[in-house]
């Protein structure tokens, strides 16, 4: 019992160490800039610092995209579990430092980023330890042909990565994934691999289903806003009226005030504005926004963050804090290389 307690305390200390480092060493002491004169009414504003602090959570979304791609290419054991965890905490530290120069960071934001960071670290530690040892051994025993369980695991991984683009993780149907797993024919290709996959994936899907209930209840007590307000210019009124994702709010500042969904749908809306030849004037009362672009890893441009992609070797994600009025031009210039706008 003493040994188990000591190991539990050690694991807890390792999980909380990055949180302590972020709180103690990753905050700047500079005074925030004076508030800017905005077009949108104050009730539709969001803190500028939040555009930077939206990224760490999205880095987890990107990690699951990489995981699905690596699983399809060569298997779960080849995924860099340590790399995605260190990438989360490294980006959180650097962006917390930058965000603290733009304004105060709310305690709720700090707590949320700590909770998801610790949860993600624990998940990747357990999954990485299993897949690098037992999972790798049973995959070798199986041979090159995947079992039905392997095929199901890949399908769920790809569905989960797509799901996270617009919907919180705790709403994913993990129990449905488990039912699909146990509906697969048992023992095809390799009994050893088949049984091991059912054990590993059942623990994963079941554990996430239970954890999702608690996180979902916490999120329900303080639900996140699902829409964001912006001002766009030189966009045809007919286009805005016909776009099902847009709620026109009227003219403002020589442009149009619009309300749109957040997350991936917001980036898709910005693409449509740029494609129509329009421009973005203001987003949530702010004139700057963090974006990520996908470029060759050797690209030497200055960036707030730089993360190699496991899904696309030789490519990397670059994070840039850009002016909102330059956003549409950047979209038109970069095209598919523009990845995401982090909407506060």
N, C-alpha and C positions, 0 to 999 in steps of 0.2 A: 504493500500500500504506500509506503514512503517513497519507493522507487517510482510508482505510477504518479503520485502527487508531484514529485520533483520533475518528472518529464512533462506533466501538464503545465506546471508553472513555467518551465523553460519554453515550451511551445507558445504559451500566452505572452511571455516576454518578447520572444522573437516576432510575434505578430504585431505587438503594440509598439515595438521600437521605431518603425518608420513613422507612425503617427506622432510619437514624441519628437522625432527629428523634425518633422514638418512643422510642428507647432513652435519649436524652439529655435530653429535655424533657417527657416525658409520665408520669413516675413521681413519686408523692407520697412524702414522707419521714416521714409519720405512722406511729407505732407501731401494729401491728395490734391489734384488740380481743382480750381474753382468750378462750380457748376456751369454748364453751357446753356445758352438760350435755345430751347428746343421748340419744334413746331407742334408736336403732339402734346395733348394735355398731360399733366403730371401723373394722373392715375394710370396711364398706359406706359410709363417709363419703367425700365429695368436697370439695375446697376451695371455700369460699364465693366466692372471687375468680373461680373458673372459670365461674360463671353469667354474669358480665359478659363474660368473654373468649370465650365461645361465640358471642356475637352477631356479631363481625366476619366469621367464616366464613359464618354464615347470611346476612349482608348480601349476599354473593355469590350465594347461592341466590335471594334476593329480586331481585337484579339480573337474573338470567336469567328470572325470572317477568315482570319489566317488559319485558325485551327481546322475549319472545315476544308480549306484548300489543301493544307498539308496532309490531312487525313485521306483525302481523295488521291493525292499524288503518291504518298509513300507509307502512310499509316500514322496512328496517334503517337507512337513512340518517338517519332522524329520531330515532333513539335517542341519548340523552345519554351518550356514552361517557366523557367527561371527568367528568361529574357522579357516575357510579357509582364511579369510581376515587377521586376526592376524598372521596366519602362513606365509602368503606372506611377510608382512612387517618385521616379526621377522627373516625370512631367508634372506631377502634382507639386513638387518642391519648386521647380523653376517657374511655373505659372502662378503659384501662390505668391512668390516673390514679386512678380510683375503685377499681379492683381492688387496686392496690398499698396502699390504705388498709385493706383487709380481710385482707391476708395476703401472704406472698411469692408471686411469680409464677415458676413453674418455667422453667428454661432450655429444656426441650422445648416448652413452650407458646409461649414467645417465638419460638423458631426456626420452629415450625409456622406461626404467624401471619405471620412475615416472609416465609417461602417462598411461602405462598399469596397474600400481598399482592403480592409482586413478580411472580409468575406471572400473576395477574389483571391487574395494571397493564400488563404486556407484551402480553397477549392483547388487552385493550381498546384499547391504543395502535395495534396493527397493524390490528385489525378496524375501528376507528373511522376510521383514515386511509384504508383501502381503501373502506369503504362511503360515506364522505363525498365521495369523488372518483370513482373508477372505477365503483363500485357505483351511485352516484347517476346518473352519465352513462348507463350501460347501462339502468337502470330508466326513465330519460326516453326513451331510444331505443325501448324495448319498448312503452311506452304503458301504459294502465291495466290491461290484461289480464295476469295473472301467467303465467309459463311453468310447465311441469311441475316444473322445477328450483326455482322460487320456492315452489311448493306443497309440495314435499318439504322444503325448508329450513324452512318454517313448521312443518310437522308435527314435524320433528326438534327444533326449538327448544321446542315445547310439550311433547314427550315428555321432553326433557332437564330442563326446569323441574320437571316432575312427579317425575321420577326422583330428583332431588336432595333431595326432601323426606325421604327415608328411607334413601338409599343413597349411598355415596361416589362422587364424580364419575368416578373412574378405573375404575369398573366398568361404565360406560356402553358399549354396543356401537358405538363409533365406526366400526369397520371395516364393520359391518353397515349403518350409515347411508351409508357411502361406496358400498357395493354397491347399495343402493337408489337412490342418486343416479344412478349410471351405468346403471341399468335403465330410467330415464325415457326417453321418446321424445325424440330429439335434434332441435333446430331448430324445434320448434313455437312459434308466436307470434312469436318473434324469435331468429334465429341468433346475433346479437351477445350478447344477454342470456343465452341458453342456454349458450354457450361460456364466457362470463365467470363465470357461476354455478358451472359445473362446475370451473373452475380455482380459484376462491376457496374453495368448499366442500370440494374435495378437499384443498387445503392445510390448511384448518382441521381437518377430521375426521382426516386422516392425521397431522398434527402432534400433535393431542391423543391419538391412539392410541399414538404412540411415547412421548410424555411420560407417559402413563398407566402404561406398563409400569414405568418407573423409580419413579414415585410409589407405585404399587401394591406394588412390592418393598420400598420403605422402610416403608410402612404395615404390611406383613405381618410385618416384623421386630419391630414393637411395636404389635400390633393394639389398637384402641380397644375399650373395654367397650361392649357392645351392650345391656346392661340396667341398670336403676337401681332402687334400693329406696326405698320410701316407707312412711309410716304414714298410714292414712286412718281416718276415724271416721264412724259413723252410715250406713255403706253396707251394704245387705243382704248377708249371707253368700252367699245364693243367687246374687246378681248377680256377686259376685267369683268364685264357683266356676264360673259359666257363661261367664265372659268368657275367650275363648281367649288374650287377650293378658296375662292375669294369672296369676302363680304365687303363691297364698297361702302365707305363711310362718308363720302362726299369730298369736295375739293378742299385743298389745304396747301398753302405756301406755293402756289403755282403748280401744284401737282395733284395727285389723288391719294387720299387717305384710305388704306385698305387693311382689312383684318384677314389673317390667313392661319392655317395650322402651323404648329412648330415642328421641330425635328427634321426628318428627311424630307417631308412634304414642303417645308419652307425652302430648303435648297432647291427643290424641283421648281417651286414658284419663281425663285430668283433666276433660274435658267430660262424660264419662259419670258420673263421681263427682258433679259439680255437678248434673247433671240428675236424679240419684237422690236429691238432697237431702243428700248427704254433705259432709264437710269433709276437708281435707288438714291433717295435723298436722305432718309433717316429711318432707323430701325429702333423701336422701343425708346425713342427719345435720345438715341446715341448716334455719334458720327463715326465710330470705329467698330470693327468687328473682327474676331479671330476666324480665319479660314485655314483649311488644309488643302494642299495640292500634292499630287503624286508625280514625282520627277525622278530622273536617274539619280542613284545614290551619290554619284560623284558631283552633282550640281553644287556649286560653291556659294549659293546665295545665303545671305544672313537670314536666320530664322529663329523664332522663339523656341521651337522644338524640331527635332529631327529623329525619325524612327524608321529603321529598315523594315521592309515588308517581307514576312515569311512566305506569303502567298505569291509574291512576285519578286524573286531574287534579282538583285541589281536595281530595284526601285525603292524609294523611300518616301515617307510622308513628311512634308515640311509644313510647319505652322507659322502663319504670317498674320500680324495685326495690321489690317489695312483700313483705309478711309472708306466709309460707306459709299461716298459719291464716286469712288473708283471701282466699286464692286462689279457693276455690270460690264465695264470695260475689261476687267480681269477675266470674267467668265467668257466673254467673247474671244479674248486672246488665247486662253488656255484650253478652252473646250473641254473634252473628257478628262484632261489632267486636273481640272478643278474638282475637288472631292466633296467638301462640305463647308457650310457656313454655320458657326456655332452661335445659336440664337439666344444667348443670355439665359 
